[in-house]
Amino acid sequence: MGNTFGKLFTISTWGESHGGGIGVVIDGCPPGLELSEEDIQFELDRRRPGQSDISTPRKETDKATIVSGVYEGKTLGTPIGITVPNSDHRPEAYTEMKEKFRPSHADYTYQAKYGRRNHEGGGRSSARETIGRVAAGAIASKLLASAGIEIRAYIERVHQIEMDPSGHAKEHFPTLEDVEATSVRCPDLKVAEKMIERIKQARSKGDSVGGVIRCRVRGLPAGLGDPVFDRLEADIGKAMLSLPATKGFEVGSGFSSVEMTGSEHNDLFENRDGEVHTQSNRSGGVQGGISNGEELFFRIAFKPTATILQKQQTVDLAGEETELMGRGRHDPCVVPRAVPIVEAMTSLVLVDHWMRHHAQTKAFSL
């Protein structure tokens, strides 16, 4: 029912914002991978709330516990179960939301679909569900790292403040330290300061802002992805648009490609030291739905946080018009905490396609 992702390397997440906890089951992980709770905790700490003065003040340790699938520090090849408890509950902040629909939230659509919903913190629609994705992504990223594949996501834009496009040069691949140097996770320190100030301005007015994350992958070989329905960029697009608050996705030149002619946009092939490469990379590392060995890159747009601390017009369960004042603890900008989630979902897609590629093309010597 929409809670499972992947074909060979699969994850199923469970849990609600103010329930007993959040968790994930990972199936298809190869045996023998060295894995500890510390590996998973590192990524969860990047995602957790209350980590800076521009994020939600909700205090959660997000402590992960591996309950199955790992023995003596290595994966067994059996399903891996991971749980994370919820501890900082404040359901009283959502009492009014039991009867009233929050603008631009999933309250109305969940009610229309299921006829009932958990209104506390948004229930299943809460971004706390992404804990399971990040935990699973930590495992996937370890597998990719063993093959020399590196994934880096960072904030390119917050509201109207944007990095200089020249900062995306092929020669400059930000390090994790570059990205984590500031709470806004923008590797350009001067631009990061302006982004932080813009987020604080919005919060001081009880408002919110959105932004854009760029994700880059290097070391990816040619050949990952399948034609037609399972194109690599199609699965990445689904992964990104499945994240809360996402409103746009583009790969390579994206929407700017419509401003070019074919002769301007085409990535010309060349033989470089005995290997096939492209002179430019407007395709974003994918052609015909299959990776071509160049850097894979794409962008995701996140809307402003829907909960704002201002009165807004809405309707209640009876369809009567009313007003609702936003309450609870929310990020004035969700984008900084979304960076590790984007990396996690990218890892999950790439590991799944890596396994699918080898299952089809390497299983037999024909």
Secondary structure, 3 states (H helix, E strand, C coil): CCCEECCCCEEEEEECCCCCEEEEEEECCCCCCECCHHHHHHHHHHHCCCCCCCCCCCCCCCCCEEEECEECCEECCCCEEEEEECCCCCHHHHHHHHCECCCCCCHHHHHHHHCCCCCHHHHHHCHHHHHHHHHHHHHHHHHHHHCCCEEEEEEEEECCEECCHHHHCCCCCCCHHHHHCCCCCCCCHHHHHHHHHHHHHHHHCCCCCCEEEEEEEECCCECCCCCHHHCHHHHHHHHHHCCCCEEEEEECCHHHHHHCCHHHHCCCEEEECCEEEECCCCCCCEECCEEECCCEEEEEEECCCCCCCCEEEEEECCCCEEEEECCCCCCCCCHHHHHHHHHHHHHHHHHHHHHHHHHHHCCCCC
